[in-house]
Amino acid sequence: MAKLVLTAENFAFGPIGKLLDVVDLLKEQGHELTFAGFGTSLQLAKNYPFDTIHEIDTDNPESDSKLEGIISKADMLISTMDIPSVKIAQQIGKLTTWIDCLFWFWDSIPDEVLNVDLYVTERLMNDKANEQKYASKIKNLFKVGPIIGRMSGGSRKNQVLISYGGGEAPYWYKEGRDTNYPSVMTNLLLKSIDWSKFDKVIVTTSERIAKELSDKFPDTPFEFKILAHDKFLDELSHSEVILITPGLVTAELAFESGTPTIFLPPSNNSQYLQLDQFIEQDLAPAHTHLSNFMPRLELKGVPLCDSTQMVLKQLKEFEQSPETQKRVGGRLNKLIGNRDNWSNEFVANGKRFIDSLGGNGAYATADKIKHILTANGYH
């Protein structure tokens, strides 16, 4: 049994969700699991049975000594895109696994992660540019199919799941300061759609945002809550239809589960580009892209800080345009009402897409980690 320290970039729910999909399999291998992190990552981690959890802002240099103390006790660090923890692990000579959920997206990849013991990327988005640029520089590159959590089958409930993901990413954008996306979208959905045909409508996001939405929209058919990752998988796979921001983790789950999915407008730059690719590959027959209603943003090749601001600026314009919101709401209402017209296409294309990429990469990732640990004397 090895001692594993796990970290995830505090960027909404994507990195921590991906980490938990792998951690579930590592737990079955019998390893001791310690999580270190904060913010939205910590919120989901608290709902998972880690052996130990440390609340620590890994992005704050003042936390470095404490973080080093945690990592120094580990046999391996496993991180989904939390650079500070990887830097420390490399400095003190610890085995390091880097799970990169957005390999295709980066305009640059830091040198510190190029020499890790295992660099995992998914066969998913068009990553040819970064593969040509970085594949030869990465010491232990390991490509797998989409990393997806385990979901149970069974009959569907007459319910809708609406997911805004984590809703914010501190150090990048904050809900209530840089964006009001969850509030504006909730108001739009309540005004535009008759939800009485469904027994339940669950709106899930981060803990703070869910509380604020619950206070702002009382006496509605919506149940606002944060869901533990396994509970989220269960609700998603058993819902009649889901409405989601086009984040990579939730989209993969939708394709795998065969749950009819409507893509809401993107709430950040990576989602904007991901929805572009989903549409190109016929994976989003039901979508409301910002580019359907507002001038198209050309984000490819734009530095991440700049592209983030471009999307936030357009979202601000969206928030200030009742007419655009009305048009988006009208389209969403039609998509929910005529979902029999597009659901089969979504399910078939999503399944074909996942199968074409080699199936669920979580198992290959967990097996590779086990192999590295064993080779280094940790059983």
C-alpha positions as CSV (number, residue, x, y, z in Angstrom):
1,M,0.0,0.0,0.0
2,A,1.4,3.4,-1.0
3,K,0.8,6.8,0.5
4,L,-0.7,9.1,-2.2
5,V,-1.2,12.9,-1.9
6,L,-3.7,14.2,-4.4
7,T,-4.2,17.8,-5.6
8,A,-6.5,19.5,-8.1
9,E,-6.4,23.0,-9.6
10,N,-9.0,25.2,-8.0
11,F,-10.8,25.8,-11.3
12,A,-14.5,25.1,-10.9
13,F,-15.3,21.4,-10.8
14,G,-13.4,20.1,-13.8
15,P,-10.0,19.1,-12.4
16,I,-11.3,17.7,-9.1
17,G,-14.1,15.8,-10.9
18,K,-11.5,14.2,-13.2
19,L,-9.2,13.4,-10.2
20,L,-12.1,11.7,-8.3
21,D,-12.8,9.5,-11.3
22,V,-9.3,8.0,-11.0
23,V,-9.1,8.1,-7.2
24,D,-12.1,5.8,-7.0
25,L,-10.1,3.1,-8.6
26,L,-6.9,3.9,-6.6
27,K,-8.9,3.5,-3.4
28,E,-9.9,-0.1,-4.5
29,Q,-6.1,-0.8,-4.8
30,G,-5.8,-0.1,-1.1
31,H,-3.7,3.0,-1.1
32,E,-3.7,5.6,1.6
33,L,-5.3,8.8,0.1
34,T,-4.6,12.3,1.3
35,F,-6.1,15.4,-0.4
36,A,-4.7,18.9,-0.2
37,G,-6.5,21.9,-1.7
38,F,-9.1,24.6,-1.3
39,G,-12.1,26.4,-3.0
40,T,-14.3,24.4,-5.4
41,S,-11.8,21.5,-5.4
42,L,-12.0,21.2,-1.7
43,Q,-15.8,21.3,-1.7
44,L,-16.0,18.1,-3.8
45,A,-13.1,16.5,-2.0
46,K,-14.9,16.9,1.4
47,N,-17.7,14.7,0.0
48,Y,-15.3,11.9,-0.8
49,P,-13.9,9.4,1.8
50,F,-10.3,10.5,1.7
51,D,-8.2,9.2,4.6
52,T,-7.0,12.7,5.3
53,I,-8.0,16.2,3.9
54,H,-5.9,19.3,4.3
55,E,-7.5,22.7,3.5
56,I,-4.6,24.6,1.9
57,D,-4.4,27.3,-0.8
58,T,-1.9,25.7,-3.1
59,D,-1.7,28.8,-5.2
60,N,-0.5,30.9,-2.4
61,P,3.3,30.9,-2.0
62,E,2.9,31.4,1.7
63,S,1.5,27.8,1.8
64,D,4.6,26.3,0.2
65,S,6.3,25.1,3.4
66,K,3.1,23.5,4.7
67,L,2.4,21.9,1.3
68,E,6.0,20.5,1.2
69,G,5.4,19.0,4.6
70,I,2.4,17.2,3.3
71,I,4.0,16.0,0.1
72,S,7.2,14.9,1.8
73,K,5.2,12.2,3.6
74,A,3.9,10.7,0.4
75,D,5.2,8.0,-1.9
76,M,3.6,9.8,-5.0
77,L,1.8,13.0,-5.8
78,I,-1.1,12.8,-8.2
79,S,-2.4,16.1,-9.5
80,T,-4.9,17.3,-12.0
81,M,-3.2,20.5,-13.2
82,D,-2.2,22.0,-9.8
83,I,1.3,23.3,-10.8
84,P,2.5,24.5,-7.4
85,S,2.2,21.0,-5.8
86,V,4.0,19.4,-8.7
87,K,6.9,21.9,-8.5
88,I,7.3,21.0,-4.8
89,A,7.1,17.3,-5.5
90,Q,9.7,17.6,-8.2
91,Q,12.0,19.6,-6.0
92,I,12.0,17.0,-3.2
93,G,12.3,14.0,-5.5
94,K,8.8,12.5,-5.1
95,L,7.2,10.3,-7.8
96,T,4.7,12.5,-9.6
97,T,1.7,11.9,-11.9
98,W,0.2,14.8,-13.8
99,I,-3.3,14.3,-15.3
100,D,-3.8,17.0,-17.9
101,C,-7.5,17.5,-18.6
102,L,-6.9,20.4,-21.1
103,F,-3.7,19.3,-23.0
104,W,-5.3,20.6,-26.2
105,F,-6.1,24.0,-24.7
106,W,-2.9,25.4,-23.3
107,D,-0.9,28.1,-25.1
108,S,2.1,26.9,-23.2
109,I,3.0,24.1,-20.8
110,P,5.4,24.8,-17.9
111,D,8.8,23.1,-17.9
112,E,8.2,21.8,-14.4
113,V,5.6,19.2,-15.6
114,L,7.5,17.9,-18.6
115,N,9.7,15.5,-16.6
116,V,7.0,14.0,-14.3
117,D,7.0,10.2,-13.9
118,L,3.6,10.0,-15.6
119,Y,1.9,12.6,-17.8
120,V,-1.6,11.6,-18.7
121,T,-3.6,13.1,-21.5
122,E,-7.0,12.1,-22.9
123,R,-7.7,11.3,-26.5
124,L,-10.6,13.6,-26.9
125,M,-10.3,17.1,-28.3
126,N,-8.2,18.1,-31.3
127,D,-4.7,18.3,-29.7
128,K,-2.5,18.0,-32.8
129,A,-0.9,21.5,-32.3
130,N,0.2,20.8,-28.7
131,E,1.2,17.2,-29.5
132,Q,3.5,18.4,-32.3
133,K,4.9,21.1,-30.0
134,Y,5.3,19.1,-26.7
135,A,5.1,15.3,-27.3
136,S,8.8,15.0,-27.8
137,K,9.5,17.2,-24.7
138,I,7.3,15.2,-22.3
139,K,9.4,12.5,-20.7
140,N,6.6,10.0,-19.9
141,L,3.5,10.9,-22.0
142,F,0.6,8.5,-21.6
143,K,-2.5,8.9,-23.8
144,V,-5.7,7.3,-22.7
145,G,-9.4,7.4,-23.6
146,P,-11.7,9.8,-21.8
147,I,-11.4,9.5,-18.0
148,I,-15.0,8.9,-16.9
149,G,-16.5,8.1,-13.5
150,R,-18.4,4.9,-13.0
151,M,-22.2,5.2,-13.4
152,S,-24.9,2.7,-12.7
153,G,-27.6,1.8,-15.2
154,G,-31.3,1.5,-14.5
155,S,-34.5,3.4,-15.4
156,R,-34.7,7.1,-15.8
157,K,-36.6,9.5,-13.5
158,N,-38.9,12.2,-14.7
159,Q,-36.5,14.8,-13.7
160,V,-34.1,17.4,-15.2
161,L,-30.5,18.0,-14.0
162,I,-29.1,21.5,-14.6
163,S,-25.4,21.9,-14.0
164,Y,-23.4,25.1,-13.9
165,G,-20.3,23.2,-12.8
166,G,-18.3,25.0,-10.1
167,G,-19.4,28.3,-11.5
168,E,-16.1,30.2,-10.8
169,A,-12.3,29.8,-10.8
170,P,-10.5,32.0,-8.2
171,Y,-7.5,33.8,-9.7
172,W,-9.3,33.6,-13.1
173,Y,-12.9,34.7,-12.6
174,K,-15.3,35.0,-9.7
175,E,-19.1,34.8,-9.7
176,G,-20.7,38.0,-8.5
177,R,-17.6,40.0,-9.4
178,D,-16.6,39.0,-13.0
179,T,-19.7,37.2,-14.0
180,N,-23.3,36.7,-13.0
181,Y,-23.8,33.7,-15.2
182,P,-25.6,31.4,-12.7
183,S,-28.1,34.0,-11.6
184,V,-28.8,35.3,-15.1
185,M,-29.2,31.7,-16.5
186,T,-31.4,30.6,-13.6
187,N,-33.7,33.6,-14.2
188,L,-33.8,32.9,-17.9
189,L,-34.7,29.2,-17.4
190,L,-37.4,30.0,-14.9
191,K,-39.0,32.6,-17.2
192,S,-38.7,30.7,-20.5
193,I,-39.7,27.1,-19.7
194,D,-42.7,25.4,-18.1
195,W,-41.1,22.8,-15.7
196,S,-44.4,21.4,-14.5
197,K,-44.1,18.4,-16.8
198,F,-41.2,17.1,-14.6
199,D,-41.4,15.7,-11.1
200,K,-38.1,17.4,-10.1
201,V,-35.6,19.9,-11.4
202,I,-32.1,19.8,-9.7
203,V,-29.7,22.8,-10.2
204,T,-26.2,21.9,-9.1
205,T,-23.2,24.1,-8.7
206,S,-20.7,25.1,-6.0
207,E,-21.8,25.4,-2.4
208,R,-21.7,29.2,-2.2
209,I,-23.5,29.8,-5.5
210,A,-26.2,27.2,-4.7
211,K,-26.9,29.0,-1.5
212,E,-27.1,32.4,-3.2
213,L,-29.4,31.0,-5.9
214,S,-31.7,29.4,-3.3
215,D,-31.9,32.7,-1.4
216,K,-32.5,34.7,-4.6
217,F,-35.1,32.4,-6.2
218,P,-37.3,31.0,-3.4
219,D,-40.5,29.2,-4.1
220,T,-39.5,27.9,-7.5
221,P,-39.6,24.3,-8.9
222,F,-35.8,24.3,-8.7
223,E,-33.8,22.5,-6.0
224,F,-30.4,24.2,-5.6
225,K,-27.6,22.0,-4.2
226,I,-24.0,20.9,-4.4
227,L,-23.8,17.2,-5.2
228,A,-21.0,14.8,-4.1
229,H,-19.3,13.5,-7.2
230,D,-20.8,10.0,-7.0
231,K,-24.3,11.5,-6.4
232,F,-23.9,13.8,-9.4
233,L,-23.0,10.8,-11.6
234,D,-26.1,9.0,-10.3
235,E,-28.5,11.9,-10.9
236,L,-27.0,12.6,-14.4
237,S,-27.3,9.0,-15.5
238,H,-30.9,8.7,-14.4
239,S,-32.3,12.0,-15.5
240,E,-34.7,12.4,-18.4
241,V,-32.7,15.3,-19.8
242,I,-29.8,17.5,-18.6
243,L,-28.8,21.1,-19.3
244,I,-25.1,21.7,-18.8
245,T,-22.4,24.2,-19.4
246,P,-20.1,22.7,-21.9
247,G,-17.4,21.7,-19.5
248,L,-15.3,18.7,-20.6
249,V,-15.9,16.4,-17.5
250,T,-19.7,16.7,-17.6
251,A,-19.9,16.4,-21.4
252,E,-17.9,13.2,-21.3
253,L,-20.3,11.8,-18.6
254,A,-23.2,12.8,-20.8
255,F,-21.8,11.0,-23.8
256,E,-21.0,7.9,-21.8
257,S,-24.4,7.7,-20.0
258,G,-26.5,8.3,-23.1
259,T,-28.5,11.0,-21.3
260,P,-30.1,13.5,-23.7
261,T,-28.1,16.7,-23.2
262,I,-28.7,20.4,-24.0
263,F,-25.6,22.5,-23.9
264,L,-26.1,25.9,-22.2
265,P,-24.0,28.9,-23.3
266,P,-20.4,28.6,-22.3
267,S,-19.3,30.3,-19.1
268,N,-15.6,30.5,-19.8
269,N,-13.0,30.4,-22.6
270,S,-12.3,26.6,-22.6
271,Q,-16.0,25.8,-22.6
272,Y,-16.4,28.2,-25.6
273,L,-13.8,26.3,-27.6
274,Q,-15.0,22.9,-26.4
275,L,-18.6,23.6,-27.6
276,D,-17.1,24.7,-31.0
277,Q,-15.5,21.2,-31.3
278,F,-18.6,19.4,-30.0
279,I,-20.7,21.1,-32.7
280,E,-18.1,20.4,-35.4
281,Q,-18.1,16.7,-34.5
282,D,-22.0,16.4,-34.4
283,L,-21.9,15.8,-30.7
284,A,-24.2,18.8,-29.8
285,P,-27.4,18.6,-31.8
286,A,-29.0,20.6,-28.9
287,H,-27.0,23.6,-28.0
288,T,-27.2,27.4,-27.3
289,H,-23.8,28.7,-28.1
290,L,-23.1,32.3,-27.5
291,S,-22.1,32.5,-31.2
292,N,-25.7,31.6,-32.2
293,F,-26.9,34.9,-30.8
294,M,-23.9,37.2,-30.6
295,P,-20.8,38.0,-32.7
296,R,-18.5,35.0,-32.8
297,L,-15.3,35.2,-30.8
298,E,-12.1,33.9,-32.4
299,L,-10.2,32.5,-29.4
300,K,-7.8,30.0,-31.0
301,G,-4.2,31.1,-30.5
302,V,-5.2,33.9,-28.1
303,P,-3.3,34.0,-24.8
304,L,-5.4,32.4,-22.0
305,C,-5.7,35.6,-19.9
306,D,-6.9,37.5,-23.0
307,S,-9.4,34.9,-24.1
308,T,-10.8,34.7,-20.6
309,Q,-11.5,38.4,-20.7
310,M,-13.0,38.2,-24.2
311,V,-15.6,35.6,-23.0
312,L,-16.3,37.5,-19.8
313,K,-16.9,40.7,-21.7
314,Q,-19.3,39.0,-24.0
315,L,-21.1,37.3,-21.1
316,K,-21.5,40.8,-19.5
317,E,-23.1,42.0,-22.7
318,F,-25.4,38.9,-22.6
319,E,-26.3,39.7,-19.0
320,Q,-27.3,43.3,-20.0
321,S,-29.4,42.2,-23.0
322,P,-32.9,41.0,-22.1
323,E,-33.6,40.5,-25.8
324,T,-30.7,38.1,-26.3
325,Q,-31.7,36.3,-23.1
326,K,-35.2,36.0,-24.4
327,R,-33.9,34.4,-27.7
328,V,-31.7,31.9,-25.8
329,G,-34.7,31.0,-23.5
330,G,-36.9,30.5,-26.5
331,R,-34.4,28.1,-28.1
332,L,-34.0,26.2,-24.9
333,N,-37.7,25.9,-24.5
334,K,-38.0,24.4,-28.0
335,L,-35.1,22.0,-27.5
336,I,-36.7,20.6,-24.3
337,G,-40.1,20.4,-26.0
338,N,-38.9,18.6,-29.1
339,R,-36.2,16.5,-27.6
340,D,-37.6,13.4,-29.3
341,N,-36.3,15.0,-32.5
342,W,-32.6,15.1,-31.4
343,S,-32.1,12.7,-28.5
344,N,-31.4,9.6,-30.5
345,E,-28.8,11.5,-32.6
346,F,-27.1,12.7,-29.4
347,V,-27.0,9.3,-27.8
348,A,-25.8,7.4,-30.9
349,N,-23.1,10.0,-31.8
350,G,-21.9,10.3,-28.2
351,K,-21.5,6.5,-27.7
352,R,-19.7,6.2,-31.1
353,F,-17.4,9.1,-30.1
354,I,-16.4,7.6,-26.7
355,D,-16.0,4.1,-28.2
356,S,-13.8,5.5,-31.0
357,L,-11.3,6.9,-28.4
358,G,-10.7,3.5,-26.7
359,G,-13.3,3.6,-24.0
360,N,-12.9,4.8,-20.4
361,G,-9.3,5.9,-19.7
362,A,-9.7,6.0,-15.9
363,Y,-8.8,2.2,-15.7
364,A,-5.7,2.6,-17.8
365,T,-4.6,5.5,-15.7
366,A,-5.1,3.7,-12.4
367,D,-3.3,0.6,-13.8
368,K,-0.3,2.7,-15.0
369,I,0.0,4.4,-11.6
370,K,-0.1,1.0,-9.9
371,H,2.7,-0.2,-12.3
372,I,4.9,2.8,-11.5
373,L,4.4,2.4,-7.8
374,T,5.2,-1.4,-7.9
375,A,8.3,-0.7,-10.0
376,N,9.5,1.6,-7.3
377,G,8.9,-0.8,-4.5
378,Y,5.5,0.4,-3.3
379,H,2.9,-2.5,-3.3
